[in-house]
Amino acid sequence: MATTISVDEDTRDQLKKLGEKGESYDDIVKQLIDQYIESRYQKLEEDKEEFEALE
């Protein structure tokens, strides 16, 4: 089921630049979410290693 979200024109334009020909905004947003989650996971792992080193 599709839904509509509002974004500023600038945000829409940036999304267009991130995507490749044939990619939907949904595809681009999903990739950004995946990258964000991976980045957060890596940060947590780094923090965990730093904490363990202090013990």
N, C-alpha and C positions, 0 to 999 in steps of 0.2 A: 504494500500500500504506500503510495507516494504522499508526501505532504509538502507544504511550502514553508520556507523560512525566509525572513527578511534580512538582507545584508545591504550595506552601503554600496554604492556604485564602485567605489574604490576597491572594496573587498571583492566584489564580483570580478573586476578587472584583474586583480591579482590572482584569483582562482583560475581565470582563463589563461594567464601566463604560465601557471604551474602545470596545467594540463597539456596533453598532447592531442593531436587531431583524433577525433573520434571518442575521446574520453568525456564522460558526463561529469557534471558537478558532483554527483554522488560518488563516482569513482575517485575523484580528486580528494573529496572530504574524507572518504574512507582511508585513503593512503596517508593523509595528514594525521588522522587519528591513530593509525597503526604506528607511524613514526613517533608520535608523541608518547604512546604507551611504551614503545621500545626504549625511548630516551629516558623515561621515568624509571623503567626497570633497571637500566644500566646505572643510573644515578643511585638507586637504592643498593645495588650490588657494590658500587664504589664506597658508599657510606658504610655498608656492612663490613667491608674489608678494612676500612679505616678504624672503625670501632673495635674490631677484633684485634687489630694491631696494638691498640691502646691497653688491652687487657693484660 
